[in-house]
Structure formats: C-alpha cells, structure tokens
C-alpha cells in the first residue's frame, strides 16, 4: 500500500472570480454584525457593512492614484484594521498586495522592494520604509466605490514572503483561487460556523493571521477578534473570556506563555487552533487540563497554507499531525514516487491543489511528476494519519516564523573580528527553543554589540537570543557548516 491520500479533488473554483469579493460575499446580508473587533487597549468594532464599504472606497482610491490592474502595492503598515482593509481593497481593485511584516528593518524592506518593484507603498508611522522610487502614501486613499475586478481564478492575487534556503526571503505568488482552497479547512481543521467568534493572537501581516484569523471567518460570515497592539500574553485568556471567543488561534509559543499565568474560565471557548511550528505534547496536555478544551494542530506552509490537521470531529491521533483535509491529494514521496505506508519520505502536494502557489517571484511552480515536493519529512499511516519527522534542511522556526540560517548569518558577514558564524535553533529548556548564533573569533565578543548589530539588520523574530563563541565551527568533508552538530553539542555537552 502506497503513501497516498486521494479522496478526489474539491469542487472547482467558480469563474470569473475575485478573492476579495468572495471573502465579502456575506457582507451585504449581515449589515451591522461585527466583522472585526479589536479587543484590549485601543478597542474598536468594524461591522460587515462598514468593512465592505471601506474596502470598496479604498479600492476606488487606489485606482484613482493611476494604478493599473496587476500593479504591485507594498505594505509598510502596522497591526491596525487598515492592514486587512488595504489587503482586500488591493485585490478587489485588481492590484497585487505584498503584505510584508511591519517588523522588517529598512534593509530588509529595501530588499523586498527591489525584488518586487512596487508601483505604490502604503506606509504608517513607526514602520520602516525601504529605499525605493515608488510613491508613498501615509494613509489609505478613498474615492467612489468601484465594483470588484473579476477574472480567471488562476491569475495572481497577492505575494507573500517566506525565508528560503538561499538565505534571502523568497516571494511566493498566490492566485485568487487560494481562498477557495481554504474552504477545506472549515471542517478539516476549524469546525467553523457563522456564529463563531474567532480570536487570533498573531499580527495582521502573518499569513496565519490573515487567513485563519480574518479571511476565513469573513468568508463564513463569522466575527474576527484581534488583540490590539501590545497586549501581553498574560492578558489574552482574559480577552478570550470577556469577548466570548469560541475559537482561539495562536502559535505554540503563545499557548506556552499563557499557561504561565492564571487562566480564567472561558465558557464560550470550544477549542484552540495551533500552527506555525510543532505543538509540544506538554503544552497540549496542560491546556486541556487547564481549560477543558482541545487544541487542534495543523501542518502547512506559505506555499500552500495548511493541508494536514486534526479537527473537532476527527482529532489527531497521539503523536501525529492529523490527516490531510478532504479534498487534498497528498503523498509521501522519494525521488518523486510515493513510498509504502509507514515509510519516511517528503510530504508532497498534488500539483492541481487550488491552494498551491503559482510559483516564486523568479520561477513558476516546479513539480516532480504530479507532485510539488516540500522539505518536510513525514510518514503516512494506512488510514492517512501524518507523522511529522522534521525538515530536510536547516530551516529554523522562531515563534511560528520560518527563518533561514543563511539570512541570519549573512547579516553578520564581515562583522568585527568574527571569522565565521552559524545560526541554529537550540532548546534552552523543555519545549522552548531560541535562535543562537555560534561564531568563531580570537576571543568572545560583546553580546551587547552583537545584539545592537542584529537589531539594525534583522526583524526581531530573526534576531539571535544567544551568542556563543567557539574557537572553530564544525564542518563536513564538503566544507559545509555542520549546524546540527553545534545544536547537539549545546543541548548535550556530555554526549
């Protein structure tokens, strides 16, 4: 028996299609129902009617800037409701948003601008601006409402950036049909209903938040709850309780932090959702014992969002990440061919999956036969359960964000007396990992100076938390850094 999950494809995406029009399809019938509530701190409420009207006015305002269909718009926006409004408005108007992280430094934002050549940059105070010839708007423009630009569901809708193995963030191009594919998550992961109040603890720019926390609830007609900027982890459970959140979504590290504090009763909460990195069993168990609710985990990637998950109707078996969602066609392959069940291999997605990217900025989608092959090593049981075994590369995970070690290492190239460096995630205590930079030099360098250098060049989530001096760095026979050996030596120094 081969490691293939194929129950047939999902229904085809309608055509013509516009992603933003689909997301707001319930809006005319929901009127004053809250679409978005920003809770804690600077609280605010945006109704479905107000959301729809503002998206259409901003879409009109963007087109009034002289932008043409297909032009790219780079976001340098903070974690405010303007972010998702601008995102939908761009797509509504036939423009291509690039929702880059507000944490990026000027250097990082400049690199993205150079790769994408935006026709316009939307900017808010306090967020870095790139060196770019593109015009900059300090507020969202508004004009007369315009109808959505309909077209082929396979055309480009938006671009997101993910750390690639090259050490340079990679732009991933997604089609309008990507939102249609997310319907498979409604039952396969969320158990989503129109009366749900879904709270997500992430920033708007993160694809996990944009999809799970905003686009999917709005596509269903549910209410999205987002904590305001600066809300600490110890306040999140209180907000879940106060605002009657029925589903709570976060990265594993957020759950871990919340459990360090007293967690109040959350009577409306049905379950939690987790993605971005592997959820430790200890955190899952502690959450269940504390709240009486389960956390359902999903496995995915920027190139295809989530595709394997547990759900309220079919929780993941112990030790697994769950099953492929109905409609997904998934295989475990080696050399492009499926392997027998219970055999390790690389997770692969059928090339016709509607959620699969169009390709990167530099290349169209590359497949091996019928399969897009990922870097995740997994095994598949006879019933389709997927067990995650790790990544086949040295990619790191920082709070749910994928980070390339090469990108961190490149930021320290030529630094002071440093003769070499290697970025690695290390476990500093049970179920807690941080990015460490191992470096070679004649002697230890000042941690304060290293941290200041990282802050100037890297987004906060990419910055090392530990700096460890070594006389030399281990390399293989091919001269490549052996990052795994550094990790093993740090975590088990007596081995």
N, C-alpha and C positions, 0 to 999 in steps of 0.2 A: 504494500500500500504506500503510495507516494504522499509527500507532504504538500497537499494542495487543498485549499478551501475554495470551493466554487459552487454556490447555490444559484448561479445565474446573475446577470447584471441588474442594476437598479433601473427603474423607468427612465427613459431618455429625457434629457433636459429640454424644456419647451424652446421653440424658436419661432420668431425672434425673441430675444431675451435681454434683460438688463439686470445685473445683480442687485443694484440699489432699489430698483422698482420692485423686485421680488421681495427683498427684505422688508419693505414698507407696504407690502400688499394688504396687510390687515389694517393699516393706519386709518383709512377713511371710515371704517366701521367701528373703530374703537374710541374716537373722539378724545374725551378728557381722561381716559385711562392713563395712568402714569406709564410712560415708556422707559424713562430713566430717572432714577432717584440717586443723587449724590448724597451720601449719608456721612454724618460725623463732620465736625469742623464747618466748612463753608457748604452747608446743605442746600440743595436745590432740587426742583422737580421739573421734568420736561414731559409734557403729555404727548400722546401719539399725534394729535392734531398739530401741536406746536413743532414737534420734531419733523413731521412731513413738510410743513410749510417752510420751515427754516432751511431744510435740505434743498428744496426747490428754489428758494430765493438765493441761497449761496451758489447753487449750480448756475443760476442765471447771472449772478455777479461774476463768477469765474469766467464764463464765456464772454461777458462784457469786457474783460481785460484783453480781448483779442486772441484768446487761446483757441486753438483748433482741435478738433476731435483727434485723440491719440497723443496729445501733448502730455508731458510728464510734470507732476507737481510734487516737489519735495517738502515734507513736513518737518518743521522745526518747532513743534508745538508741545506744550506741557500736558499734564494729566488733567485736562478740563473737558467739559462736554463739547467744546469746539473741535476736539480731535475726531470723534466719530461723525460729527456733523460734516466736517470737511471731507472726511473719507467717503461718506455716502454721496455727498454733493459732487465730488470729482467723478465718481463712477456714473452717477445719474447723468452728468453732462457729457459723458463720453471721453473724459480725461483719465489719466492713469496716475493715481496717488502712489507715493512712496512713503509709507508711514514709518519713518526712521525713529529710533529711540531718542528720547529727549536727553538721555544720559551721555550721548556721544560727545566727545571733545571736538573742538574746532578742526583738528587734524583729521579725525575720523569722518566727520561730516563732509569735509572737503573731498576726501577720497570717494565717498558715495556720490557727491555732486559731479565729480569728474567722470565717474563710471556711467552715470545716468543722464547727464546733460539736461537737467530740468528746464522747462520753459518758465517756471514760476516757483518761488519759495514762500511758503506760509510760515510766519515767524511770530513767536510770543516772547516777551521779555524774560530773561533768565535762561533761555535755551541757546546753545551755541549756534553760530552762523558759519557756514562754510565760505571759503574764498570761491566766489562764483560770479559769473557775469549775469546770471539770471536776476530779474527784478524780484524784490522782496516786498511782501505785504505784511504789515503789522497787525492787521485784523481781517476777519473773514469778510469779503465783499458781498454785498447783496444787491439784487436787481429784481426785475419782474420774474415771476416763476416761469420755468420752462418745462416742457414735457421730457420724459426720460429718452435718452438716445438708445433705441432698440437695435439689435443686430444679431450676428452669429454668436451663439454661446461660447464658441471656441476662441473668440477674439480676446486680446489682452485686456485685463481689468485692473490689475494692481501689481506692484513689485514689492517684495519684502526681502530683507537681507538676513542671511544666516552665516555664521562663521564656517568657512570651508577649510578643507585640509591643506589648501595652499597657503594659509596664514593670512589671507586677505578676505574680508567679508564678501560673500557671494550673493549677488542679486538673483532672486528666484521669481520668475514670471508666472503669474497665475491667470487663468481665464475666468470669464464671467460665470461659467458653469461650476466653478469651485464651490459656490454657495449651495447649489443644488445637491452636490455630493454630501454636504453636511447633514442633510435630512436623515442619512443612515445612522447618525449619532443620536438622534432624538430618542429612539427606542434602544439602540445598541449600546448607549452609554448613559445618557442623561435621565431617561424616563420623563422627558419634558412634557409639560402640559401648559395650556394657555393661562391657567390661573396661578402658575408658578411665579415666585419672586426669587430671582436668581442673583446671588451676590458673588462677585468675583473680586479677589483681593489683589489682582495684578494691575499694572499700569496699562492705559489705553493702547499704547503703541505695541504692546506684546501681542503676537498673533494669537496666543492662547486666550488673552482677554478679549481682543476684538471679536474672535469667533465665538467662544463659549460664553463670554460674559455679556456680549452685546448683539452681534448679528443673529445668532441662533434664537435667543429669547424674542427678539423683534420679529424674526421670520415666523414665529409661532404665535405672536401676539401676547407674550408674557411680559413681565416687568423686570428690567435690569437694575440692580443695585450695585453701586460702585463706591467704596470708601473715598472720601476726599483726600487730597494730597497730604501726606504727613501723618495720617492716622497710624498709631503704633500697633504692633501685633497684639499687645495685651488688651486693646480696645475692640478688636474685631469680633470676638464672640458676643460681647455686649451689643454690638450693632446688629449681628445676626438675630439676637433675641428681640431687640427693641423694634426692628423693622420687619419682623415676621418673615425672614428669608426661609424659603422652603428647600432651596438647593444652595450649597456653598461650594465655591471652586477656588482652588489655590494650588501653589506648588508645594511639594512635601515639606520644604523648609519652613513655610508659613504655619502649617499644622504643628510642626515641632515647636516653634516659638510660642504658639497659642497655648499649648499644653503645659508650658512652664508657669502659667498663671491660673488663677481660679476661673473656671469656665462656668458661666451661669446656665440655667436651664434654657433650652432653645426649643420651645414647644412646637413651633411650626416647621422645624427642620426635618426633612425626610431623609436626606443623605448628603454626603460630600462628594466632590469630584477632585481628582488629582491627575496632573500631567506635568511634563517638563523634565522630570527625572524620576528615577525609580523610587517608589514609596517603601520605606523600610517597614517590615512587619511590626516592629516595636511601636512605631507611630500609629499604624493602622489599629493595632490592638488597644493602645492607650486611648485613642479617640473613641473607639467603640465602647470601651468601659466607662469613659467619662461622660459621653453624650447619649449613648444608647443608639447611635446611628452608624451606618457603614460609610466607608469611603470607597468609591469605585474609581479604579485607576485606568488610564488609557495610555497606549503606546502610539507615538506618531512622530511626525517630523514636519518641518516647514514646507518640504516639497509635496506633502500630501495630507497635512493636518493629521488628526488621529484616525486610526483604522482598526486597531485592536483594543478591546476594552472589556471590562466587567460592567454589569448593569443591574438595576434593581430587580429585574425579572430573571436575570441569569448572572449572579455574582461569579467573579473569577474564582477558580479553584485555587487552593492554597499553593503558593509557590509559582503561580502563573500570572500573566498579564491579562488573561481573559481570552476571548475568541474574536476572530475577525467579525466586523459588523455585517449583518445580512445585506447583500448587495456588493460587498467587497469580494474580489478574487485575489487570493493571497497564496503564495507558495514559499517554501524554504528551499533554496537552491544552492548548488555548487557548480561552477562552470556553466551557468545558465540553465541547468536542468534540475528539476525537483529531486530531492533526496528522499529516501524512505522515511516513514514516520519515526519520531523519537531520535532523529539523527541531526546533529548540529549543522547549521548552514546559515546562509544570509537571507534575511527577510526580503521578499520580493513582492511587488505590486503589479497587477496586470496593467499593461500599457493603456488600456481603454478605460481605466478608472476615471470617472468625471472629476475627481478631486486632485488628480495628479497634475503637477506643474506642466506648463508649456515647455519649460527649459530654463536655463540660466540666462543672464544677460549676454553671454558670449557664445552660447550654443543651444541648439534645440535639444529636446529630450533624447537621451541615449538609452536604449534598451538592449537587453540580451535576449533575442528572440521575442517572446511575448511579454517579457518581464522587465520592469525597472527594478534594479537590484540596489538595495540600501547597504549601509555599512553596519547594520545591527545583526549580531549573531544571535540566533534563536533556535529553538526546536519546536516542532508541532506534534502534538499527540494525535491519536487516531480520531478523536472527536473534534479536532480543530483547536484545542487549547494551545496557546503560545507561551513558551517559557523563554524569558529574556536572559541571555547569557553574557551580554556585554557588547562593546563596539569593536570592530575590526581595525580601527585606527586609534590614534592617541587623543581624540577629541575629549575636551573637558566639559564638565557641567557645573555651572555656578548659579545656584538659585533657580534652576529651570532653564537658564540660557545656555545654549551650546557655545563654547569658546574654543577657538583653535589655539593650541600651544604656540604655533608659529607666529600668530599675531602678537601674543604677549612677548615672546622672545624678540621679535623684530623691533618692538618698542625700546628694548634695552641694547640694541646693536650699537656698539661703539661707546657705551656708557663708561666714563671714567676709566678705572683700571680693570674693569671686568673683561676677562678674556674669553668667556663663554657663559651661556645660561641655558636652562631647561625649565619650562613651565609644566607643572604636574599637579593634579589634584591629589591631596593626601587626607587620610582620615585622622582627625585630631582628637576625636572621642567617638563613642558608639553612635553610628548613623549620622555623623557630621563630617563633611568634607569641605576643604577650602583649597584655593589655588595657592600653591607655593612656587617660588622661583628659586631654584638651585643655581648658584653661579660660581664660577671659578675666578679667582683673583689671588694676588700675592698674600692678601690678608682680608679679614672681614671688612665690609664697607658699612657705612652708617645706614641703619634702617630708615631713619627719618628722611634722608636724602633720596633713598630708593623709592620711598612712598610718594614723595613730592614729584619725582620724575614720572611715576606711573599715573598720578592724578592729572598731570598735564597732557598725557598722551592717550590714556585709555579710559573708557567708560568705567564707572565704579564697579560694575559687576565683573569686569575683566581684570581688575587690579589684584595682584597677589596680596594675600593676607600674611604670608610668611616669606621671609628672605633667609636663605640658608647657604652659608659659604661652604664650598668644597675646594680642596686643592686641585682636583681634576674632576671631570664629568665622564661617566662611563659611556663607552661607545662600542658598537658591534664591529665585526670584522669588515663590514662595508663602510665603516666610518660614521654611521648614523648614530645619533644620540639614543641611548637606551633609557628612555624615560621611566619605563616600568621598573627597572632595577632601582632607580632612585626612590620610587614610591615604596617598593618592598623594603629597602634598607631603612627608610624613615619609619615605617609602620612596625617593623620587626627588626630592630637593630641587633638583636642577639641571634638572628636566624643564621 
